[in-house]
Amino acid sequence: MEEKFNEDKKVFLITGGANGIGRALAFKLFNLGNLVAVFDIDERGLRDIKRQITETPERPFFIRKVDVSKKKQVDVGVKEVMKKFGRIDVLINNAAIVPYHKFLDYPEDLWDRTINTNLKGYFLCGQRVAREMIKIRKGKIINISSISGEFAIEGQCAYACSKGGINMLTKIMALELAKYNICVNAIAPGTIVVERNRKKFKSQRYLKEFSKRAVRLYHRSDNIC
Ligand SMILES: NC(=O)c1ccc[n+]([C@@H]2O[C@H](COP(=O)([O-])OP(=O)(O)OC[C@H]3O[C@@H](n4cnc5c(N)ncnc54)[C@H](O)[C@@H]3O)[C@@H](O)[C@H]2O)c1
C-alpha cells in the first residue's frame, strides 16, 4: 500500500546524492520542506547523509543503493520510491564519474564505465521515472550536464562525450515528454569545488593553470581549449 504524503510537499529523486552537488541539493531541498529520495552506489555516503538529516514520521528521508547504469537496480529503486512517497514530482539526474585520461591511451573499460554511468544512467532513470510521471500527467526532470558538453578540454574524452550526449538526450526527452506535461531541462555548471576535487584546488600551481584555461576558453569562439 502506497503511503500518502501531503500534496504541497514536492517529492524529489536525486541520483548521486551521497556526495558533492547532489548531496548539497538533497540537504537544501529537504530543509526547504520537501520529501527527498537519494540513489547512490556509495553506501557510506548514503548512511552519512541520512545520519545528518533530521527526519520526522511525516517527512522521512529515503536512501537506496542503486547503480544508475543497471536497469534492474533502477527499476527496483524507483518502485520503492513510489511505494514510499506515492509519486515523484522532480527527478534530478546527477550521478556521474569524472575521469581524466588522454585520448590515445584512454582505457576501453573506463570509456564504457563513464558512458554507462553518465549517459545511460540518465536515460534509464529518466525513462523509468517518466513512465510514472505520465500516469499523473505532470513532472519535471533536470539533467545535470556540464560546460564540458560544449567545450573541448584535454583529458575529458569520455566525460565530455557523455555530457554532449546528455545535452541532446535532454532535447529529445523535452520534445517527446512535453505532451504529457513533463518538463525536461539541463543545467550545465562550470567548475564547482566538491570533496572529489577539493585537494586539486588547494594547489596554487593547479589554480594558476585552471585560471589560464578559463581565460583561454572565454576568448575562443570555437569551444576548443
Ligand atoms: N563539480 C564540478 O565541478 C562539476 C562541474 C560541472 C558538472 N558537474 C556535474 O555535476 C554532477 C555531480 O558532480 P559532483 O562534482 O558533485 O561529483 P561527485 O563525485 O561529488 O558526486 C557524484 C556522485 O555520483 C555517485 N555515483 C557515481 N557513479 C554512480 C552510479 N553508477 N550509480 C549511482 N551513483 C553513482 C558517486 O558515488 C557520487 O556520490 C555530475 O553530473 C557532474 O558531471 C560537476
PDBQT file of the ligand as one rigid body, heavy atoms in Angstrom, charges set to zero:
ROOT
HETATM    1  N1  LIG A 301      31.848  19.629  -9.507  1.00  0.00    +0.000 N 
HETATM    2  C1  LIG A 301      32.004  20.179 -10.698  1.00  0.00    +0.000 C 
HETATM    3  O1  LIG A 301      32.935  20.951 -10.934  1.00  0.00    +0.000 OA
HETATM    4  C2  LIG A 301      31.018  19.895 -11.819  1.00  0.00    +0.000 A 
HETATM    5  C3  LIG A 301      31.042  20.740 -12.954  1.00  0.00    +0.000 A 
HETATM    6  C4  LIG A 301      30.149  20.503 -13.980  1.00  0.00    +0.000 A 
HETATM    7  C5  LIG A 301      29.239  19.460 -13.882  1.00  0.00    +0.000 A 
HETATM    8  N2  LIG A 301      29.249  18.660 -12.782  1.00  0.00    +0.000 N 
HETATM    9  C6  LIG A 301      28.276  17.559 -12.758  1.00  0.00    +0.000 C 
HETATM   10  O2  LIG A 301      27.561  17.598 -11.542  1.00  0.00    +0.000 OA
HETATM   11  C7  LIG A 301      27.205  16.269 -11.159  1.00  0.00    +0.000 C 
HETATM   12  C8  LIG A 301      27.700  15.984  -9.753  1.00  0.00    +0.000 C 
HETATM   13  O3  LIG A 301      29.104  16.070  -9.753  1.00  0.00    +0.000 OA
HETATM   14  P1  LIG A 301      29.954  16.250  -8.411  1.00  0.00    +0.000 P 
HETATM   15  O4  LIG A 301      31.079  17.155  -8.731  1.00  0.00    +0.000 OA
HETATM   16  O5  LIG A 301      29.063  16.558  -7.276  1.00  0.00    +0.000 OA
HETATM   17  O6  LIG A 301      30.561  14.765  -8.289  1.00  0.00    +0.000 OA
HETATM   18  P2  LIG A 301      30.751  13.814  -7.019  1.00  0.00    +0.000 P 
HETATM   19  O7  LIG A 301      31.764  12.804  -7.422  1.00  0.00    +0.000 OA
HETATM   20  O8  LIG A 301      30.996  14.604  -5.797  1.00  0.00    +0.000 OA
HETATM   21  O9  LIG A 301      29.319  13.126  -6.873  1.00  0.00    +0.000 OA
HETATM   22  C9  LIG A 301      28.873  12.189  -7.814  1.00  0.00    +0.000 C 
HETATM   23  C10 LIG A 301      28.053  11.133  -7.085  1.00  0.00    +0.000 C 
HETATM   24  O10 LIG A 301      27.602  10.173  -8.042  1.00  0.00    +0.000 OA
HETATM   25  C11 LIG A 301      27.726   8.878  -7.456  1.00  0.00    +0.000 C 
HETATM   26  N3  LIG A 301      27.822   7.841  -8.486  1.00  0.00    +0.000 N 
HETATM   27  C12 LIG A 301      28.874   7.561  -9.320  1.00  0.00    +0.000 A 
HETATM   28  N4  LIG A 301      28.583   6.524 -10.101  1.00  0.00    +0.000 NA
HETATM   29  C13 LIG A 301      27.317   6.131  -9.786  1.00  0.00    +0.000 A 
HETATM   30  C14 LIG A 301      26.449   5.100 -10.247  1.00  0.00    +0.000 A 
HETATM   31  N5  LIG A 301      26.843   4.232 -11.216  1.00  0.00    +0.000 N 
HETATM   32  N6  LIG A 301      25.216   4.993  -9.704  1.00  0.00    +0.000 NA
HETATM   33  C15 LIG A 301      24.817   5.842  -8.715  1.00  0.00    +0.000 A 
HETATM   34  N7  LIG A 301      25.601   6.832  -8.232  1.00  0.00    +0.000 NA
HETATM   35  C16 LIG A 301      26.822   6.968  -8.749  1.00  0.00    +0.000 A 
HETATM   36  C17 LIG A 301      29.007   8.962  -6.620  1.00  0.00    +0.000 C 
HETATM   37  O11 LIG A 301      29.073   7.926  -5.661  1.00  0.00    +0.000 OA
HETATM   38  C18 LIG A 301      28.863  10.350  -6.020  1.00  0.00    +0.000 C 
HETATM   39  O12 LIG A 301      28.149  10.311  -4.808  1.00  0.00    +0.000 OA
HETATM   40  C19 LIG A 301      27.798  15.342 -12.223  1.00  0.00    +0.000 C 
HETATM   41  O13 LIG A 301      26.809  15.057 -13.201  1.00  0.00    +0.000 OA
HETATM   42  C20 LIG A 301      28.909  16.169 -12.811  1.00  0.00    +0.000 C 
HETATM   43  O14 LIG A 301      29.226  15.786 -14.122  1.00  0.00    +0.000 OA
HETATM   44  C21 LIG A 301      30.115  18.841 -11.758  1.00  0.00    +0.000 A 
ENDROOT
TORSDOF 0
